[in-house]
Amino acid sequence: MQQWRESLFLGLANHLPRLKFSDKIRWLLLKAAGFRMAGRSTVYGPVVLRPIGGATRVTIGKGCFINTEVRFACPKAPITLGECCRIGPRVCFEGAQHSLYLNDDERRGTTGAPITVGRDVWIGAGAIVTAGVEIGDGAVVAAGAVVTRSVLPFTLVGGVPAKELKDLSQRPADH
């Protein structure tokens, strides 16, 4: 029943036009689909969710902005976004990964781990955040980065794999 409900409401949310009024309806539809919405946020559609049935493992904090085509892959573990996060277009949260080695059945097994994004985090377009990563409050992830390790608070990271580029804890005098 949950998968049917999730598919229906997610499908409706993903087909709404990009208008201010429809943004409010999309938020309600995503909540009805099972996404845990802590408070009002803006979500541009479409949202990609894998697997169907995983909406209840996604928590979105109050005041977040989620751009188009953001992917939440959470077959085995939750994905949590803190309050006031800014998520760019085509960002992928990949909560599962495959083993490099074949198991006894000669298959690559999958493992999963939670992804936790702190408060006031900005993740640029096309970034990928992998299983087990925690991104600290106030951090910035550059566009196109692949985040495979946890990120300290108030740190700018970028690259493939992502590495620390700048400490953001001290604001420059001219800002």
N, C-alpha and C positions, 0 to 999 in steps of 0.2 A: 504494500500500500504506500509506504513512504517513497519508494522509487517512482511510482506512478505520479504521486503528488509533486515530487521534486521535478520530474521531467516536464510536467504540465506548466508549473509556475516558472521554471527556468526558461522554458521555450517562449512563453509569453513575454517575460522580461527582456529576452534577447531580441525580440522583434519589434519593440517599441521604437519610435523615432527619437532622435536626439533633440528634445525640447525640454525646457525647464519643468513644465507640468509633468511630462512623462518620466523625468528623473525621479520624482516623488513616487509615482506609481511603480517604477522599476524597483525602488527600495522596498516597497511593500510586498511586491511579488517575490523578490529574493528572500525576504523574511518568511513568507508563506512557503517557499520551497524548502526551507529548513536552515538557511544560513543564519548564524547567530549574530544578529546586528545589535550592538550594545547601545546604539543611539543613531540619530539621523546622520547619514553619510551620503555622498554623491557617487553613484556608480554609473558610468557610461557603459552601454552594452556594446557588443555581447560579452558575456562572461563565459569562460570555458571551465567546466568542472569534470574531473575524472577521478574515480569512476562515478557513474550515476549511483546515488545512494550516499555520497560523501559530503553533501551540503552541511550536515550537522557537525562535521569536523572542521568547518571553517568559521572562525570568529572574526568579525570586523568591528573595530572600536569606533566610538563616537567621533564624528567630525572628519572621517577619512574621505579622500578623493581617490577613486579607482578609475583609471582611464580605460580605453577600449581593448578588447581581446586579451584581458588578463586571464591567465590559466592557473587554476588551483588543482593540483594533482595530489590527492590525499587518500590513497587506498588503505593505508595502514596507520596513519598518525595525523594529529591535528595540525592545522595551520592557523596561527593567531596573529592578527594585526592590531597593534596598540592604537591609542587615540591619535587623531590628527595626522595620520600618515598620508603621504602623497605617492601614489603608485602610477608609473608611466604606462604608456600603451605597450602591449605585447610582453609584459613582464610574466615570467613563469615561476611559480612556486612548485617545485618538484619534490614532493614529500616521500617519494620512493625511488629506489635505484636498484639496478641489477648487479649481481655479483660478476666479477671478472672471470671466475672459475666455474666450470660445470659441476653440478652436484651429482649424486649417485644415479639420478635419472637422466643424466646427460643434458640437463637444462640449466639455464642461468636463473637461479632463484632471485627473488626480490626481497629487499629489506626496506624498512621505513623508519623514519624518526621525525619528531615534531619540528616544525619551523616556527620560530617566534620572532616577531618584529616588534621592537619597542615603540615608544611614543615619539611623535614628531619625526619620523623617518621619511626620507625621500628616496625612492628607488626609480632610477631613470629608465627610459624606454628600452625594451628588449633585454633587460637584465634577467639572469637566471639565478634563483636561490635554491640550493639543493638541500636534501634531507639532513636534519640534525643541526642546522645553522640557527644561531641566535644573533639578531642584529640589535645592538644597543640603542637606547634613546638618543635622538638627535643625530644619528648617523646618516650619511649620504652614500648611495651606491650609484656609481657612474653608469650611463647608458651602455648597454652591451656587456657589462661585467658578468662574470660567472662566479658566484659566491659559493665557495666550497667549505669555508671555515667561518667560525663566528667572528662578528665585527664588534669592536669595542664601541662604547658610547661616544658620540661627537667625533667620529672619524670618517673621513672621505676614503672610499675604496674604489678601485677600478681595475680593469684588465681581465685577462684570462690566463690562469685563475686570478681572482681579485686579490689585490694586495693593498696595504695601507699607502695612501698618497699624501694625506695631510691630516694633522690634528686640528679639529674644529673647536676645541674647548676654549681657546682664547680668541675672542673676536678682535679683528684688527681695529686700530684706532680710527680709521677713516670710515667705519660702518656704523 
